[in-house]
Amino acid sequence: MLVSGGRYRGRRIDYPRAGLRPTKAMTRHAIFNMVGARVQSARACDLYAGGGSLGVEALSRGAASVVFVEQQATVFRFLRANLKDLPDATVVRGDVLRVLKKLAGAGFDLVFADPPYLQGLVQATIDRAAEFGILGPDGWFVAEHHRQEMPTSPAGWEVSRQGTYGETLVSVLRRII
C-alpha cells in the first residue's frame, strides 16, 4: 500500500499478509476529502492502526502529530517499522478500549478508528472516546466500519457526514459544544 497524498506521497506501508483489512485507497481518498483542511496542524490519533495508513496519510497531509494505537504483536512490529523515520508519530501498544482511558482529556482534533468489522467495536469505541473526552472542542471522529453497523452519537456529538464504499461505511462524528 502507498500513501496517496502530501509530502510522503508514494511512501510504502507494509502489512502482515493475513489477519488485516487495510483501508482501500479509494476509501482513504474519500476520508481525506471529508476532513479536508482540518488535517492541517491537527493533533490526531489512529485507533486500531494496523500498518498505520490513516495516521501516516494524516502526517503526510500536514497533521502536527499522530498517536497510533495497535494491540496485535505482529501488526505492531509492522507499524513500528512503517513509522521508524517519521517525526511526530507516537506508537502505543494495547487494547484500544483500555488505551482510551489513558488518553482521557487528550483533546485530539481528529481521531481515526478502523476496528474489526461486525464485532460491536465501532459503537464501543465511540462510546469510550466520548466517555473519556479524547476529542477537543469541535474535534472530529472518523469511523470506518461495515455498512451493517450503524453507530449512534453519544451526548455532545453528532454525525456530520457518512459515505458508503462497497461494504464500508465511513461515519464522521463531531463533538459539538
N, C-alpha and C positions, 0 to 999 in steps of 0.2 A: 504494500500500500504506500502511496506517495502523498505528501502534503500538497494540497491543491492551490493554495494562495499565499501571498505575503512573502516575507523575507526568507522563509525556509521552503518555499515552493520547490517541489521535486525531491525533498528530503524523504528518504525511505524510512518506513516504520515497520518493524518486524514483529510477527506474532508467532506463537506456537501453532503448529499445523492443525491441532484438534482442540475442541473444547471452547472456542470463542466464536462470536458472531461480530466481526469488526463492522463498524459503521460504513456503509457503502458511500462511495464518492458522491453520488447524486444526493444522498441524504445529508452528508456533511455540507455540501454546497448549499442546500436548502436551509439548513440550520444557520449557517453564517449569513445568508441573505436575511433571515428573520431577525437576527440580533444586530446586523448592520454595524454602524459606527459605535454601538455600545461596547464592543470588544476593545476599542482603543483605550489604553491605560487602565483596563479593568483588572480588579483583583478577582481571579477566577478559581474554580475548583472543578475537578474532573472526577466524579464518583464512578465506581465500577470501571476504572480507567482502561483496563485491558492493556493494549500496547501504547495507549496514550494519544490516539489520533485526534480526539476532540480538543484536548488540552494543548497539544503541540500546534494544532491549527490555530487555536486562540493566541498562543505566543507568537506564531508566525504573523498573525494579523494585527499585532500591536498590544496584546494584553500585557500588563505590567508584571504579573506573576500568576502562577498556577500551582495549586496544591493537587497532586494526583493521589487517589486512594485506590488500592487494589489489594485483595486478600490472597488469591491463589499464588503459591510459592513459585511455580514455573512461570506463570504470566508475569509476576513481579520481577523476575530476573530479566525478562524481555523488556519490560517497562524501564527498568533502571538503565539497561543498555541503550534504549532509544533516547533517553534523556541525558546521557552522560556528559555531553558538552553544551547543554542548554542552560543559559543563565536564568535565574528566577523561576526554576522548577523545583518544587519540594515534593518528595515522594514519601507516602505513608503506607505501611503495610498493615492491613487489618480489616475486619468486618465493617462495612460501611455503616451499618446501623449503630454500631458501637463507636466508631470514629466520629460520627456526627456529634455525639455528646462532647468529645474533646474539642470540636470545632465551634462549640457554643459561642454565640456572640461574635463570630469572625467578621461579619459584615461584608460578605462577598458581593460583588456587583453581578457576577454571573456564576451559575452553578450548572454543570452538565451532568446528567445522570443517565446511564445506559445499562440498567440492571438486566439480569437474565429474564427473558420473556415468560409470561404466564405463570409466575410464581408468587404473585402478590407483592413483589418487591417495589414496584413503582409507587404504589399508594403508601406503603410503609415508609419508603424513603422520603417522600414529600411530607408526610405527617411528622416524621422525626426532624426533618430540616426546619419545618415551621416551629415545632416544639422548642428546638434549641436555638432558634433565631440566627441561623447561619447567613441569611440574606441581609444586606444592608438596606437602607431606605431606597425604595424603587428598584431593588435588586430583581434579577430575572433568574428563574429556574427552568432549564430546558431539559425536558424528559423525553427520552427516546424509548418507546415501548410498543408492544404488539397492539394492533388496532382493536383487538377484542378487550383490551384493558382500558377502561375509561376512568382516569383519576379524577377525583373531586378536589376542589380548592379548600384548603384549611382557612379558618378565620383570618382575615387580614391579607389574603392572597386572592388573585383572580386569574382565570385562564384568559390570556390575551390573544393567543393565536394557536392554531393547530394546522397540521398538514399531513396528508397520508402519502406514503411512498411504498407501494407494494403492501406487504403485511405490517410495515412500520408506521406508527403514528407518532409524530413529534408534537408535544404539547409544551407551549411556552406559558409558564405561570409567572406572575409578577407580584411582588409584595406591594401592597397599597398602604398608604399612610392614613 
